């Protein structure tokens, strides 16, 4: 099935494109803003979040994208604890997203032979 864009809505400076599955496509402006927010005080988090932004973000549903934005609002130490499995996020959506991010980055790294 082709997921070519079929509609475009422009409400401000962030135009959203919807594919045939109904999933909103990430705009370049959105990606640039998120990439800036992925910059952290911990280099390991920088790499993990930036890599996920490239490898898996565009495949997220609109709801999961909002969860990703919520995740980026968390403090570095808390994120580090969650990604290193020293603690778990308090809500199920963030817990699932953290697991998903780790899986996507790990799978793509193994596929690339890194």
Secondary structure, DSSP 4 states (H G I P E B T S, - for coil): ----EEEEEESSS-EEEEETTSPEEPPHHHHHHHHHHH--SSHHHHHHHHHHHHHTGGGS-HHHHHHHHHHHTS-HHHHHHHHTTSS--SSHHHHHHHHHHHHHHHHHHHHHT-
